[in-house]
Every structure is written in structure tokens, then in C-alpha cells.
Amino acid sequence: MATATTTEPADDLGELPPPPSTGVHLAYGGASRVVTAGSAARVELFGNLERPPVRFDGAVKDPLRFREAVSALYAVVGSDFRYAPKDRTQYIAYLRLKRDAAPLGVWQAQQAYFDWILRNDPTATAILDPVVTVHPDRLLVETFGKDESTYACLAVRRAAFAETGPAAPGTTNVDFSDALFSSVQQVRGYRDTTLSLGSGAAAEDGGAGGKLEKKLQVPDSWLRGFLQVQSAATLPFDHVRLAPMDLYNVLRHLRMNGDRKGKKRGLRFELVPAQQPRLVAEPWETVFTATADVFRGRAARLVRVWGRRRLMTVKRLLPYVEAVDVYLLGSGLPSFWVFRAGDVTLTLGLTGFTGANWSSALGFDLLLPRKTQDGEPTRKIVEYLKADRWLADGKELAKETGVRGAALVEAIQVGCQNGELMFDLAENVYRYRPITGRPLDLARLQFRNPREKVAHDLLTRRGAVRIQGENRIAGVGLELTGQVSVAEDKRDYRPQMVLADEGQVRKVTCTCAAFRKQGIKAGPCVHLIALRLAFAEKEARKARTDDAVKFETRAFARRDGEVEHVVQVSLERDKVKYRWGLSGQPMRLQTLRFNAEADARAAYFTKLAELDAKGYLDAVAE
């Protein structure tokens, strides 16, 4: 895999330099297609000729279910839910392109347009071909949305096919285009449908147009997000089971009601042990009570997730779904939705954050190992699965490799982030799946962008980041004030931000020239990133130590019918502040001052226990 490094400076019209990207060359025996003849249909998927050959042939037992599953996967492949603000810089760049292309011929004008697209949005016109794996028990198709927010894994049991030839297990890419999606719609229940997946064997039957080659510039952020979200599936989670009708009711409500500008857009899970889970759609506070099963967790939880409209991508498969399993990592963190439709299973991973919510993304990064090479435990696991084993659960891996406990979890996470392994959440097994045919440049994927790399250097190596103030603002969030000392600039910078309880950034400011010039239109500055990282490390360190708590705020909620009661309890050295009221309305405040900090701390934890006994749910993100 070749890499492309861009160093062009931004011009005076505001055109940004191209994002870091990886050059990918894909070669196929032909364009994937569906060939129909009378009452028969043949789905031909051409694999990458530059990877080891992979083969699978079989008759599809349920063509309609297969068609809708592929259609749902295509909806994820091309999905882009990014907010597109009105920005005159792009318009000005377009005018400049139009002016420069005016004297050119048609061919030269087209080349100028595609050159501009390549510099500004490498995936604007490209469908990023999915990764297909043939395993002894399943066919797996993995992809990542164009907006880097949705991971999808379509798994089809091999029992769903009447195999007509020997299979060759392995991993490859397949040509997945608009033309293939359109032709898949020709599949009918009355037609005998067969699937032919192969690198070169399928081309022997007559490839459409001969050999097909693609040259793409895949953004490093896309590849990094694909690996990280998949690795997140190995983290601890709360499990909720929904009936298909439960999800349908939520999606119908979202379709009938548009989002309100400036209002919350989350989907809240209110989880109480041995009770039916409740889903609350914000900002309407519409409550949907799940009907499939009670929550079987040990503690009450309130989890808020984002990306709810991305669930619309599975609308075509929903009539075939028998159960929906939701795995919640925590408020603001990725959530995984497993749609079980007989022999077909579709797993969606929603990141929980977007490019604008960079603060939550940084907090999520700290939950995963940050390593650029495989350690000995990871190599043991990879070699064990690679030796014709292909898949194994945690107990088998611990027994056969000798890697156990936390070391096993970390080794698997590193393997997932390095693109060698995947965790099949639907089946609770680990699989060998090399995402590329060549080793990845892991050093390039270690950080999201150069600013994040510099921020980590300031924090960890130089120790130049300090948190000077933490101020809890009732009903708004936590205001952080920091100081970042940069020796090269011979000055100290003062970044400041307000964080909501779930980690979203409400307001930011910094004294650096980059922020004064363009704010965060091109992303947060180095000093804001360093402050957020410092706060995340401080919170993690506090959770690991037994030091006495001096400052802390906890929020709770309890529902009585359609009314939601909210409570906020704060400990500030020798004071305890108690706020309460109805959701969305001004809260009342009571302040208690004690003679000693120990007395205030004891009263604070006593109040927390009382709220828990009254059925209040902890609403603060963990």
C-alpha cells in the first residue's frame, strides 16, 4: 500500500491542503454485477486480484432476505450524515475553478474538477469497497460509512446457501458500486439466485468489460476510525434487547418529526434492573417502552447515545429482523446494534461523535491502547487464529495461547486496531481478518491529525499543560481553564472550554493566533486538544486512586409517567450543593456548609445513596 503525503499550503482563497491519505490500488477481474436469465439470477462479486484468492459459490435459499441485507449494507457504504454549513470559502474556490477552467476544453475542465475533488474531499465521488471474509461458518462483509461515523458488518451463515463448489477461506475486497446496487434490485423470490464470489475464477465466466482497476486516496482518518470503532466492540457494555416494533416506533417518530435547532438530539436509554428498558427521544421527551425483555444489568443506568438517524439505513431489512440487540458502552461512546434476521445478521457500530464533537472522540481514544507495533501476546493470538483456525472465543484463546485477563483484552484490542483481527459481537468470537494485503503504516494512524500529535507531546513528554480552574455551571456543564507553555513561541496560551456531562463541547476559546483567526472551523487548536487530554487523564487517574474526593458533581433523573425529575448534587470541599426540579425547567438550589471537608464528603455520599434508593438513575457519563 502506497502512502501519499501532502504538503501544499493553503492559498489566499481559503482552500485547505489535502488531508493525509493512503493511496490504494484495487484490481478486479471485472465489475461486480447480477446476471439474470429467465427464472435464474447470478450475483457475481469480483475480488481483489492483488490479494490471495478467495472463493465461494452457492445457491441463495432466501433471495429476498439476501437482497434487502445487501441494500441495507449499501445504504451504510454511501452514508454521509455530516452537517454541511454555509461556507463561502468553498464557493469562492468553485468560482476560481470555474474561471480557470473557462478557456479549457471539456477534457481539461473535467481533469481540473477531479483534481480539486481529490485535494478537498477524496471520498466525495468514491464508493469505498467493503472487506469480505469467507470463514468456515460465515461470510462477512465489513464497511465504514463515508462520513466516518458508521461501521457495518453483514454476516451470512453458510447454511443460508446450498454450496455448489469448494470454498477458499480468506479475506479480500470486492467491487461494490452503484451499478451493482441497481442490479441487485433485480433479485426476486421466484428466481433461483446463486452467489459467485472470487478473485479470478468468476472472471472466467465473462467479466463485464474485462479487468477493472481503481485508484483511491483513502483518508487516514477513515482507516483509523474503521479500526478503532471495530476495536471498541471489545470494551465492557450494557446489553439491551429490543423487539423490531420497538425500533420501528422510534424511527417512525424521528421520520415524522424534524430535529429542532439548538435542542438535544440524543436517544436516551433509561435502564432499571428487572424492568422494561425505556427509550426517550430528545428533545420531545417521547417515551418508548421496550417489549422484548427486561434489563438484566446489576445497576440502574441512564445512557445517552447519538447518531439515531443513522439507524434509518436498516429500514429495508427491518421487516425480516427477529430481534435487535443493543450494546451500550456509555454516554457519548460508540453503541453497537445487532439486527438478527435468521441466517443474516447485520451489526451497526455508531461512533457516538462526529467531527464537530471532537472532545468526545479524544475521550474515547484514551480507552484504547495506543501502540504502533504488535506485542508478543498479540502475535501469539494472531498466529493461533491464522493457522487455519480462523475464529475462537475468549476461553479458547486464553487456554491455547496462555494470554489471560487484562493482557488478553489489550492484545485483542491492539490486533483489531492494527487491522489483523476483528471481534464478532453478534457471535462473541474473535476472528482472523487482515484488512489489507500489506502491513499498515501504524505510525501514521496513531493520531487523528498532526495537531493531536503535538498536543500529546506537550502533555506527556514536555509536561507543558496545566489545568488552572474547574468551575461547575448549573445546567450548562463544567468550565475548564488551562495553561499551555510552548517554549518555541516563548509564551503561555490560555485555552478554555465548557464540557457537558456527556463530553460535548459547548463553548471554547483560546488566546492563540490560530483560534483568533478562524476559531475551530478547521478543527480545534493544539492547546484546546491538550487541555481536553489533560482533563481526561486527570479523571482516569482519579478513578484509579483512592484519594479523597474534594470536587465532584453527579446528576440523576427519575421518571414518573411523562414527567422527568432531575437532581444534581455537587461536592465543593466543605460545601454540598443540592439542585432539583423538572427537566427543562429552572432548578431550585440548596447549599449546605460543614465544619470539615470529611463531614461534607460523608453527607455527599449519603445523599447519593438516598437518591439511588429512591430509584434515581445516574445520568453522568462514566
Phi, psi and omega per residue, in radians:
M1 nan 2.130 3.131
A2 -1.470 2.675 3.113
T3 -2.066 2.599 3.138
A4 -2.154 2.148 3.126
T5 -1.900 2.265 -3.083
T6 -1.884 2.357 -3.110
T7 -2.267 0.208 -3.106
E8 -1.208 2.338 3.112
P9 -1.332 2.787 3.072
A10 -1.242 2.459 -3.135
D11 -1.522 -3.135 -3.039
D12 -1.279 -0.122 3.116
L13 -1.683 0.097 3.053
G14 1.571 0.166 3.134
E15 -1.295 2.131 -3.068
L16 -1.364 2.652 3.057
P17 -1.148 2.706 -3.097
P18 -1.107 2.542 3.134
P19 -1.234 2.687 3.075
P20 -0.983 2.341 -3.065
S21 -2.539 2.847 3.134
T22 -2.012 2.193 3.111
G23 -1.315 2.230 -3.121
V24 -2.167 2.253 3.090
H25 -1.965 2.120 -3.131
L26 -2.061 2.349 3.121
A27 -2.249 2.248 -3.119
Y28 -2.164 2.696 3.092
G29 -1.199 -0.259 3.131
G30 3.075 3.100 3.102
A31 -1.459 2.233 3.120
S32 -1.012 2.534 -3.026
R33 -2.812 3.052 3.014
V34 -2.152 2.122 -3.139
V35 -1.814 2.130 -3.138
T36 -1.977 2.450 3.096
A37 -2.610 1.823 -3.131
G38 1.136 -2.084 -3.110
S39 -1.718 0.350 -3.116
A40 -2.213 2.566 3.080
A41 -2.403 2.403 -3.118
R42 -2.177 2.061 3.110
V43 -1.615 1.983 -3.114
E44 -1.863 2.020 3.096
L45 -1.935 2.073 -3.087
F46 -1.652 2.200 3.136
G47 -1.518 2.974 -3.108
N48 -1.273 2.152 -3.117
L49 -1.243 -0.284 -3.104
E50 -1.592 0.160 3.080
R51 -2.102 2.832 3.107
P52 -0.946 2.493 -3.057
P53 -1.100 2.410 3.089
V54 -2.199 2.443 -3.062
R55 -2.501 2.429 2.997
F56 -2.755 2.305 3.097
D57 -2.369 2.375 3.125
G58 -3.033 2.768 3.080
A59 -1.550 2.311 -3.117
V60 -1.380 2.176 -3.097
K61 -1.361 -0.548 -3.137
D62 -2.228 1.485 -3.040
P63 -1.077 -0.653 -3.096
L64 -1.167 -0.751 3.096
R65 -1.087 -0.707 3.114
F66 -1.114 -0.739 -3.133
R67 -1.100 -0.783 -3.109
E68 -1.218 -0.565 3.100
A69 -1.165 -0.760 3.109
V70 -1.137 -0.656 3.123
S71 -1.143 -0.689 3.091
A72 -1.138 -0.677 3.111
L73 -1.134 -0.686 3.121
Y74 -1.109 -0.637 3.117
A75 -1.075 -0.574 3.108
V76 -1.315 -0.718 -3.093
V77 -0.989 -0.750 -3.095
G78 -1.707 0.156 -3.057
S79 -1.251 2.452 3.092
D80 -2.601 1.723 -3.094
F81 -1.772 0.305 3.141
R82 -1.193 2.441 3.069
Y83 -1.286 2.273 -3.125
A84 -1.896 1.609 -3.129
P85 -1.250 2.822 3.074
K86 -1.294 1.986 -3.073
D87 -2.299 2.010 -3.067
R88 -1.253 -0.275 3.139
T89 -1.102 -0.707 3.110
Q90 -1.166 -0.671 -3.139
Y91 -1.151 -0.718 3.116
I92 -1.128 -0.705 3.097
A93 -1.097 -0.649 3.100
Y94 -1.123 -0.749 3.121
L95 -1.081 -0.702 3.121
R96 -1.133 -0.740 3.111
L97 -1.079 -0.738 3.141
K98 -1.110 -0.715 3.131
R99 -1.148 -0.780 -3.113
D100 -1.198 -0.527 -3.076
A101 -1.530 -0.131 -3.077
A102 -1.004 -0.806 -3.105
P103 -1.422 -0.024 -3.078
L104 -1.506 2.782 3.025
G105 -1.317 3.095 -3.096
V106 -1.073 -0.777 -3.101
W107 -1.129 -0.794 -3.136
Q108 -1.155 -0.626 3.106
A109 -1.138 -0.702 3.099
Q110 -1.115 -0.746 3.131
Q111 -1.105 -0.680 3.108
A112 -1.120 -0.674 3.129
Y113 -1.147 -0.820 -3.113
F114 -1.194 -0.545 3.048
D115 -1.114 -0.713 3.121
W116 -1.151 -0.729 3.101
I117 -1.056 -0.738 -3.115
L118 -1.096 -0.625 -3.125
R119 -1.317 -0.564 -2.984
N120 -1.824 -0.641 -3.131
D121 -2.591 1.520 -3.033
P122 -1.062 -0.424 -3.076
T123 -1.820 0.240 -3.061
A124 -1.082 -0.718 -3.085
T125 -1.983 0.154 -3.063
A126 -1.890 2.432 2.950
I127 -1.677 2.030 -3.081
L128 -1.354 1.955 -3.016
D129 -1.077 2.383 -3.094
P130 -1.293 2.908 3.096
V131 -1.732 2.182 -3.084
V132 -2.001 2.330 -3.133
T133 -2.215 2.252 3.034
V134 -1.761 1.992 3.128
H135 -2.005 2.920 -3.106
P136 -1.032 -0.430 -3.082
D137 -1.977 -0.348 -3.008
R138 -2.614 2.778 2.878
L139 -1.805 2.223 -3.097
L140 -2.080 2.316 3.100
V141 -2.156 2.049 -3.105
E142 -1.983 2.509 3.076
T143 -2.698 3.010 -3.130
F144 -2.411 2.377 -3.095
G145 -1.065 2.711 -3.114
K146 -1.090 -0.538 -3.124
D147 -1.528 0.147 3.054
E148 1.090 0.603 -3.111
S149 -2.185 -0.177 -3.054
T150 -2.343 2.111 3.036
Y151 -1.762 2.417 -3.136
A152 -2.351 2.428 3.063
C153 -2.348 1.958 3.096
L154 -1.677 2.076 -3.126
A155 -2.035 2.206 -3.139
V156 -2.135 2.147 3.105
R157 -1.085 2.489 3.094
R158 -1.171 -0.303 3.051
A159 -1.201 -0.255 3.100
A160 -1.348 -0.056 3.130
F161 -2.140 2.614 2.917
A162 -1.685 1.682 -2.990
E163 -1.118 2.385 -3.085
T164 -1.982 0.117 3.139
G165 -2.957 2.958 3.128
P166 -1.172 2.476 3.142
A167 -1.723 2.573 3.063
A168 -2.010 1.780 -3.108
P169 -1.128 2.700 3.108
G170 2.666 -3.027 -3.100
T171 -2.220 2.424 3.131
T172 -2.675 3.076 2.949
N173 -1.772 2.680 3.063
V174 -2.207 2.576 3.070
D175 -1.173 2.127 -3.067
F176 -2.358 1.779 -2.989
S177 -2.209 3.051 3.051
D178 -1.051 -0.657 -3.134
A179 -1.117 -0.687 3.110
L180 -1.127 -0.772 3.121
F181 -1.028 -0.759 -3.139
S182 -1.121 -0.707 -3.114
S183 -1.287 -0.497 3.095
V184 -1.105 -0.463 3.129
Q185 -1.158 -0.204 3.094
Q186 -1.380 -0.188 3.133
V187 -1.159 2.302 -3.130
R188 -2.249 2.771 -3.128
G189 -1.182 -0.490 -3.095
Y190 -1.514 -0.077 3.125
R191 -1.670 2.432 3.036
D192 -1.317 1.931 -3.035
T193 -1.848 2.297 3.095
T194 -2.120 2.665 3.104
L195 -2.017 2.272 3.078
S196 -2.193 1.951 3.137
L197 -2.027 2.181 -3.141
G198 -2.965 2.850 -3.140
S199 -1.445 -0.961 -3.127
G200 -2.159 -0.355 -3.063
A201 -1.131 -0.654 -3.113
A202 -1.157 -0.515 -3.116
A203 -1.185 -0.376 3.132
E204 -1.119 -0.404 3.137
D205 -1.430 0.024 3.136
G206 1.866 1.467 3.135
G207 -1.198 2.600 -3.136
A208 -1.358 1.810 3.088
G209 1.449 0.190 3.100
G210 1.332 -2.762 -3.071
K211 -1.114 2.408 -3.129
L212 -2.056 2.228 3.122
E213 -2.116 2.479 3.108
K214 -2.287 2.372 3.045
K215 -2.118 1.994 -3.074
L216 -2.116 2.646 2.981
Q217 -1.892 1.692 -3.104
V218 -1.494 2.100 3.132
P219 -1.012 2.431 3.115
D220 -1.046 -0.572 3.139
S221 -1.132 -0.601 3.104
W222 -1.128 -0.854 -3.113
L223 -1.139 -0.702 3.140
R224 -1.143 -0.755 3.118
G225 -1.112 -0.702 3.112
F226 -0.992 -0.803 -3.097
L227 -1.261 -0.684 -3.075
Q228 -1.234 -0.752 -3.127
V229 -1.130 -0.665 3.104
Q230 -1.141 -0.671 3.110
S231 -1.165 -0.516 -3.119
A232 -1.119 -0.345 -3.139
A233 -1.116 -0.308 -3.141
T234 -1.484 -0.090 -3.124
L235 -1.349 2.791 3.095
P236 -1.091 2.575 -3.065
F237 -2.585 2.886 2.941
D238 -1.814 2.396 -3.060
H239 -1.846 2.330 3.095
V240 -2.296 2.343 3.070
R241 -1.890 2.288 3.131
L242 -2.065 2.635 2.956
A243 -1.443 2.630 3.122
P244 -0.946 -0.609 -3.136
M245 -1.183 -0.543 3.086
D246 -1.058 -0.833 3.139
L247 -1.193 -0.655 3.109
Y248 -1.036 -0.727 3.138
N249 -1.087 -0.693 3.126
V250 -1.155 -0.824 -3.112
L251 -1.143 -0.626 3.101
R252 -1.122 -0.716 3.124
H253 -1.106 -0.735 3.132
L254 -1.135 -0.640 -3.130
R255 -1.229 -0.566 -3.102
M256 -1.507 -0.193 -3.086
N257 -2.299 2.157 3.116
G258 -1.383 2.697 3.089
D259 -1.127 2.618 3.115
R260 -1.798 2.250 -3.098
K261 -1.092 2.303 3.116
G262 1.427 -0.010 -3.137
K263 -1.853 2.869 -3.136
K264 -1.115 2.562 -3.109
R265 -2.290 0.526 -3.103
G266 -1.635 2.991 3.007
L267 -2.089 1.991 -3.030
R268 -1.667 2.330 3.030
F269 -1.840 2.081 3.061
E270 -1.806 1.916 -2.986
L271 -2.017 2.097 3.086
V272 -2.182 2.241 -3.116
P273 -0.922 2.397 3.093
A274 1.167 0.234 3.070
Q275 -2.123 2.763 3.109
Q276 -1.158 2.296 3.096
P277 -1.093 2.582 3.089
R278 -2.051 2.368 3.073
L279 -1.931 2.248 -3.101
V280 -2.064 2.131 3.118
A281 -1.583 2.124 3.123
E282 -1.628 2.630 0.030
P283 -1.623 0.133 -3.075
W284 -1.329 -0.249 -3.106
E285 1.014 0.596 3.078
T286 -1.381 2.225 -3.042
V287 -1.770 2.291 3.041
F288 -2.100 2.103 3.138
T289 -1.632 2.156 -3.122
A290 -1.178 2.607 -3.073
T291 -2.056 -0.074 -3.026
A292 -1.372 -0.859 -3.031
D293 -2.812 2.796 3.089
V294 -1.402 2.830 3.078
F295 -1.325 2.186 -3.045
R296 -1.830 0.299 3.070
G297 -1.297 2.962 -3.082
R298 -1.577 -0.383 -3.077
A299 -2.316 2.625 3.092
A300 -1.197 2.473 -3.109
R301 -2.438 2.653 2.956
L302 -2.257 1.978 -3.031
V303 -2.123 2.256 3.103
R304 -1.927 2.227 3.137
V305 -2.108 2.787 -3.142
W306 -2.121 3.038 -3.134
G307 1.431 0.474 -3.039
R308 -1.123 -0.572 -3.119
R309 -1.274 -0.262 3.049
R310 -1.184 -0.342 3.097
L311 -1.177 -0.261 3.095
M312 -1.099 -0.330 -3.110
T313 -1.150 -0.321 -3.104
V314 -1.744 0.234 -3.026
K315 -1.081 -0.547 -3.125
R316 -1.309 -0.509 3.131
L317 -1.475 -0.341 -3.010
L318 -0.964 -0.657 3.114
P319 -1.069 -0.373 -3.136
Y320 -1.678 -0.125 -3.063
V321 -1.308 2.372 3.134
E322 -1.751 -0.511 3.129
A323 -2.770 2.663 3.119
V324 -2.171 2.062 3.081
D325 -1.779 2.212 -3.129
V326 -1.972 2.260 3.134
Y327 -2.021 2.022 -3.023
L328 -1.874 2.089 3.119
L329 -1.479 -0.395 -3.127
G330 2.547 2.914 -3.136
S331 -1.091 2.275 3.127
G332 1.403 -0.062 -3.138
L333 -1.793 2.913 3.134
P334 -1.026 2.612 3.033
S335 -2.196 2.589 -3.102
F336 -2.104 2.321 -3.102
W337 -2.099 2.063 -3.122
V338 -1.874 2.020 -3.137
F339 -1.754 1.976 -3.079
R340 -1.739 2.018 -3.119
A341 -2.234 1.201 -3.133
G342 1.198 -2.145 3.141
D343 -1.355 -0.074 -3.132
V344 -1.938 2.311 3.090
T345 -2.283 2.246 3.087
L346 -2.048 2.133 3.115
T347 -1.884 2.164 3.070
L348 -1.922 2.308 3.034
G349 -1.976 1.997 -3.135
L350 -1.735 2.201 -2.982
T351 -1.112 -0.518 -3.098
G352 1.497 -0.102 3.111
F353 -2.613 2.771 3.095
T354 -2.102 -3.045 3.122
G355 -1.073 -0.548 -3.141
A356 -1.283 -0.568 -3.120
N357 -1.600 1.012 -3.060
W358 -1.159 -0.453 -3.100
S359 -1.141 -0.772 3.100
S360 -1.125 -0.605 3.118
A361 -1.108 -0.697 3.114
L362 -1.142 -0.712 3.105
G363 -1.106 -0.632 3.116
F364 -1.183 -0.691 3.140
D365 -0.976 -0.628 -3.074
L366 -1.235 -0.256 3.115
L367 -1.361 -0.284 -3.061
L368 -1.934 2.660 3.097
P369 -1.095 2.546 3.115
R370 -2.041 1.447 -3.105
K371 -2.223 2.572 -3.116
T372 -1.916 0.193 3.070
Q373 -2.685 2.667 -3.129
D374 -1.296 2.382 3.000
G375 -1.539 3.103 -3.126
E376 -1.063 -0.746 3.109
P377 -1.057 -0.715 3.134
T378 -1.137 -0.710 3.124
R379 -1.096 -0.673 3.114
K380 -1.081 -0.781 -3.110
I381 -1.157 -0.770 -3.129
V382 -1.100 -0.784 -3.127
E383 -1.133 -0.646 3.128
Y384 -1.131 -0.798 -3.127
L385 -1.273 -0.521 -3.093
K386 -1.243 -0.467 -3.065
A387 -1.384 1.044 3.081
D388 1.092 0.304 3.082
R389 -1.574 -0.792 3.049
W390 1.264 -0.720 -3.102
L391 -2.614 2.676 3.112
A392 -2.899 2.702 3.067
D393 -1.595 3.109 -3.058
G394 -1.103 -0.685 -3.124
K395 -1.128 -0.724 3.135
E396 -1.164 -0.707 3.122
L397 -1.122 -0.729 3.132
A398 -1.111 -0.682 -3.105
K399 -1.236 -0.737 -3.016
E400 -1.485 -0.497 -3.089
T401 -1.805 -0.290 -3.109
G402 1.368 0.075 3.098
V403 -1.630 2.152 -3.012
R404 -2.328 2.877 3.010
G405 1.058 -2.405 -3.084
A406 -1.112 -0.564 3.124
A407 -1.128 -0.629 3.106
L408 -1.155 -0.780 -3.141
V409 -1.088 -0.796 -3.128
E410 -1.137 -0.706 -3.137
A411 -1.103 -0.679 3.121
I412 -1.216 -0.703 3.100
Q413 -1.073 -0.736 3.103
V414 -1.106 -0.714 3.110
G415 -1.095 -0.676 3.096
C416 -1.174 -0.762 -3.136
Q417 -1.172 -0.447 3.126
N418 -1.527 -0.029 3.067
G419 1.431 0.241 -3.129
E420 -1.705 -0.515 -3.086
L421 -2.147 2.874 2.978
M422 -2.500 2.621 3.090
F423 -1.837 2.047 3.102
D424 -1.477 1.669 -3.065
L425 -1.125 -0.601 -3.096
A426 -1.140 -0.571 -3.111
E427 -1.921 -0.068 3.122
N428 1.025 0.782 3.087
V429 -2.329 2.764 3.079
Y430 -1.804 2.433 -3.057
R431 -2.203 2.578 3.007
Y432 -1.457 2.120 -3.116
R433 -2.654 1.606 3.087
P434 -1.264 2.060 -3.023
I435 -1.209 -0.490 3.104
T436 -2.265 2.857 3.103
G437 -1.427 -0.130 -3.110
R438 -2.247 2.764 3.111
P439 -1.090 2.506 3.111
L440 -1.439 2.620 3.023
D441 -1.440 1.498 -3.005
L442 -1.175 -0.474 3.126
A443 -1.110 -0.605 3.123
R444 -1.235 -0.511 -3.071
L445 -1.632 0.050 -3.082
Q446 -1.163 -0.621 -3.128
F447 -2.141 2.694 -3.094
R448 -1.208 -0.623 -3.141
N449 -2.783 2.945 -3.115
P450 -1.046 -0.575 -3.137
R451 -1.114 -0.687 3.125
E452 -1.143 -0.642 3.109
K453 -1.097 -0.764 3.116
V454 -1.138 -0.687 3.136
A455 -1.090 -0.726 3.093
H456 -1.115 -0.666 3.120
D457 -1.126 -0.753 3.111
L458 -1.087 -0.640 -3.068
L459 -1.406 -0.864 -2.977
T460 -1.562 -0.723 -3.054
R461 -1.586 -0.697 -3.070
R462 -1.643 -0.392 -3.076
G463 1.086 0.673 -3.021
A464 -1.707 0.171 -3.059
V465 -2.046 2.236 3.093
R466 -2.311 2.477 3.029
I467 -1.624 2.019 -3.067
Q468 -1.625 -0.431 -3.103
G469 -2.731 2.509 3.034
E470 -2.302 2.046 -3.080
N471 -2.204 2.043 3.135
R472 -1.470 2.105 3.124
I473 -1.842 2.052 -3.065
A474 -1.042 2.270 3.096
G475 1.362 -0.063 -3.107
V476 -2.062 -1.009 -3.141
G477 2.641 -2.771 -3.090
L478 -1.809 2.162 3.112
E479 -1.647 2.103 -3.141
L480 -1.876 2.386 3.065
T481 -2.219 2.250 -3.088
G482 -2.266 3.058 3.077
Q483 -2.376 2.187 -3.141
V484 -2.092 2.032 -3.108
S485 -1.694 2.091 -3.131
V486 -1.988 1.948 -3.067
A487 -1.126 -0.660 -3.110
E488 -1.087 -0.617 -3.138
D489 -1.539 -0.183 -3.121
K490 0.985 0.764 3.114
R491 -2.811 2.875 3.100
D492 -1.866 2.399 3.098
Y493 -1.847 2.640 -3.057
R494 -2.125 1.503 3.074
P495 -1.402 2.617 -3.135
Q496 -2.567 2.453 3.132
M497 -2.646 2.750 3.062
V498 -2.032 2.110 -3.119
L499 -1.844 2.312 3.006
A500 -1.319 3.011 -3.084
D501 -1.080 -0.548 -3.114
E502 -1.586 0.069 3.065
G503 1.746 -0.078 3.115
Q504 -1.217 2.622 3.100
V505 -1.589 2.116 3.128
R506 -1.611 -0.613 -3.074
K507 -2.743 2.410 3.129
V508 -2.392 2.705 3.023
T509 -2.763 2.710 3.121
C510 -2.705 2.681 -3.098
T511 -1.575 0.079 -3.102
C512 -1.367 2.816 -3.102
A513 -1.179 -0.612 -3.124
A514 -1.090 -0.725 3.137
F515 -1.227 -0.711 -3.140
R516 -1.119 -0.510 -3.079
K517 -1.392 -0.780 -3.036
Q518 -2.438 0.200 3.115
G519 1.079 -2.286 3.122
I520 -2.047 0.470 3.104
K521 -1.051 -0.633 3.128
A522 -1.760 0.325 -3.108
G523 1.812 2.838 -3.122
P524 -1.176 2.654 3.111
C525 -1.310 2.964 -3.116
V526 -1.022 -0.662 -3.027
H527 -1.268 -0.611 3.064
L528 -1.175 -0.724 3.103
I529 -1.095 -0.749 -3.131
A530 -1.102 -0.690 3.115
L531 -1.122 -0.763 -3.139
R532 -1.125 -0.709 3.103
L533 -1.132 -0.707 3.125
A534 -1.089 -0.725 3.127
F535 -1.168 -0.709 3.121
A536 -1.109 -0.709 3.103
E537 -1.160 -0.656 3.120
K538 -1.107 -0.750 3.114
E539 -1.120 -0.720 3.118
A540 -1.147 -0.679 3.133
R541 -1.175 -0.661 3.118
K542 -1.129 -0.628 3.141
A543 -1.221 -0.453 -3.106
R544 -1.532 -0.327 -3.067
T545 -1.764 2.914 3.128
D546 -1.815 0.278 -3.133
D547 -1.081 2.568 -3.133
A548 -1.150 2.349 3.136
V549 -1.317 2.320 3.096
K550 -2.008 -0.560 3.115
F551 -2.270 2.182 3.102
E552 -2.882 2.565 3.084
T553 -2.333 2.321 3.107
R554 -2.197 2.445 3.124
A555 -2.016 2.500 -3.102
F556 -2.362 2.728 3.117
A557 -2.525 2.574 3.075
R558 -2.513 2.412 -3.087
R559 -1.853 2.312 2.993
D560 -2.109 1.657 -3.054
G561 1.161 -2.122 3.130
E562 -1.623 -0.003 -3.095
V563 -1.771 2.324 3.120
E564 -1.985 2.120 3.077
H565 -1.634 2.329 -3.131
V566 -2.132 2.525 -3.132
V567 -2.382 2.451 3.067
Q568 -2.276 2.183 -3.121
V569 -2.061 2.226 -3.103
S570 -2.163 2.408 3.027
L571 -1.902 2.147 3.119
E572 -2.301 1.496 -3.101
R573 0.989 -1.790 -3.071
D574 -1.729 0.257 -3.129
K575 -2.167 2.562 3.016
V576 -2.161 2.146 3.123
K577 -1.871 2.269 -3.077
Y578 -2.112 2.020 3.114
R579 -2.024 2.459 -3.139
W580 -2.643 2.800 3.140
G581 2.819 -2.912 3.115
L582 -1.671 2.579 -3.125
S583 -1.033 2.310 3.120
G584 1.489 -0.018 -3.127
Q585 -2.082 2.795 3.112
P586 -1.020 2.473 -3.080
M587 -1.756 2.560 3.056
R588 -1.465 2.701 -3.046
L589 -2.260 2.370 3.019
Q590 -2.270 2.238 -3.129
T591 -2.018 2.233 3.127
L592 -2.023 2.225 3.117
R593 -1.954 2.387 -3.079
F594 -2.062 2.838 -3.118
N595 -1.271 -0.456 -3.104
A596 -2.404 2.672 3.136
E597 -1.136 -0.583 3.135
A598 -1.104 -0.690 3.111
D599 -1.138 -0.711 3.114
A600 -1.131 -0.683 3.136
R601 -1.153 -0.711 3.123
A602 -1.133 -0.721 3.116
A603 -1.153 -0.612 3.138
Y604 -1.109 -0.861 -3.121
F605 -1.234 -0.499 3.053
T606 -1.128 -0.744 3.109
K607 -1.110 -0.679 3.108
L608 -1.090 -0.722 3.127
A609 -1.143 -0.668 3.116
E610 -1.112 -0.740 3.130
L611 -1.132 -0.698 3.106
D612 -1.103 -0.687 3.132
A613 -1.181 -0.483 3.139
K614 -1.463 0.013 3.094
G615 1.600 0.258 3.104
Y616 -1.356 2.503 -3.141
L617 -1.737 2.386 3.117
D618 -1.245 2.074 -3.046
A619 -1.799 0.104 -3.130
V620 -1.570 2.326 3.131
A621 -1.117 2.463 3.118
E622 -1.588 nan nan
